[in-house]
């Protein structure tokens, strides 16, 4: 399916000297009332009309089945539309007998080195996770945390220093200081529990999806522990028969630019029902040019699907037609909210963990 959009940015228009005056598009969304959908395959294109959802629901790249007929205008009159739906899902805790609660902590947007980052708040998070703060009940919960996932945007690099010119000693120190500060925090965490760190849009990693793991040389302290895992973005893993799948947020942010939904969880739900993690890639979201396979196709439905670097926390339990159950989680940016998400892998319930330093300062 192809979506014709009037306000969609075009590199040709950008560099054309004879372009006409176009309406000013808001930078966060390129929707227009006159947008329409086109069915596209190897043989050609045909405009869609008839009984179908609003074009604001879909984006270029979605694969669907359409039932209908050709109209007198040459359009394809849609009578019904069929989406792929949720992929088959393995049974929850298959091969495991969980009697006690176990927790996975999801956090993103640490942005160490930025103006929004609070070193005291980050240290408070590390102390909580490692069981060095909180009352007896909180320490008991911390003892049941089996893994921590850091979903992108962990460090803020001063890109103004990356001009291609040789850097002096002071500028080199300014450039590496945030990474060293992050490594100190991660070293404390690695000494206590396993954790995965994913690349994000602002991290020192490749731009195109799938983003490759952050190089271990950046973390000279934390990488010496076997509990340290530098993961790709997107990231898929399994803990005690619970399948996790998540991104650092680029796929959902791009969907927000070219389609419409009431909340971020709706975008996440659509990607699962379309069985594709990044449907706008490579049209508007950069990705590596794979020729033999599509790494973003969702063959197995996860039990927990998370998206990092969101403005606020949100969660929903999605149920499929064949008994699939998926916990959707939007992870808020820690540097802005001081919050992380705690997921109970036994019940798939989750709650927000918020750490504040307001009572520690002033």
Beta strands, then each sheet from edge to edge (+ up, - down):
strand 1: 2-4
strand 2: 36-41
strand 3: 44-50
strand 4: 65-70
strand 5: 76-82
strand 6: 103-107
strand 7: 145-151
strand 8: 195-198
strand 9: 228-231
strand 10: 235-239
strand 11: 242-247
strand 12: 304-310
strand 13: 314-319
strand 14: 325-332
strand 15: 339-344
strand 16: 350-354
sheet 1: 1+ 2- 3+ 5+ 4-
sheet 2: 9+ 8+ 7+ 6+ 15- 16+
sheet 3: 10+ 11- 12- 14- 13+
end
